[in-house]
Amino acid sequence: MHSSDYIRRLKEGSVADADTPAYEGIYEYARLAAGGAILAAQVCGFSLMRPPGHHAGRSGAALGAYTRGFCYLNNIAIAVKRLNKPTLILDIDGHHGNGTQEIFKGEDDVTYISLHRYPNYPGTGLTSEGNCLNYPLWADCGEEEYLKTLSEALASVKANRFEVVAVSAGFDTYRGDLASLNLTEDSYRKIGMLIGSLNKPTFFVLEGGYRGEELGRSIHNLIKGFEENEAQ
Ligand SMILES: [Zn+2]
């Protein structure tokens, strides 16, 4: 997981970059967000906590990225490690989860799937590597292309390999957001349905999504779509 040196520097407020300042008390806020992810994993819930986490690698910025992209502790990675079950991590944030890949690459029990806009921050995730399956998408590719790619990605992994689905739920793929793939509020309902169709114990951890007006509805739609399909 995170190195003890990184945790120490985070705690003392000596680790900062342009995206990810050493705000006062940030270590405690980051711990609360990590705790929210752990709880979500225990109850198959949705952690609505910030700061997000998927760019945070073992010792901070991951895989050569220059910043930690608003992330301090890798919430979903902490929750998955704690759960200690064969897990599919599905990262639907519009940015590649370089931190999550760094932490889980080469781990037999975990498969990581990420759909993300490329090229874009953090510059990683162009190709798949071992258990980390990356699906780079063009800017504003749109819902049809997105759903087709997500279906292919989910079909490519054997469901009997994992017991749990952990979703890095980012919404900055929304039209006009930081990693826009031109998705709409309704797109998240359809994404939720695809996730529900896996029929596995599932939990969600909030990552990005920066359009305050639409974010709540997008989250609501994702959960609604998931529950609709899960019930079938
Ligand atoms: Zn993002």
Boltz pocket constraint, residues with backbone or C-beta under 6 A from the ligand:
constraints:
  - pocket:
      binder: B
      contacts: [[A, 93], [A, 94], [A, 95], [A, 170], [A, 172], [A, 179], [A, 207], [A, 208], [A, 209]]
      max_distance: 6.0
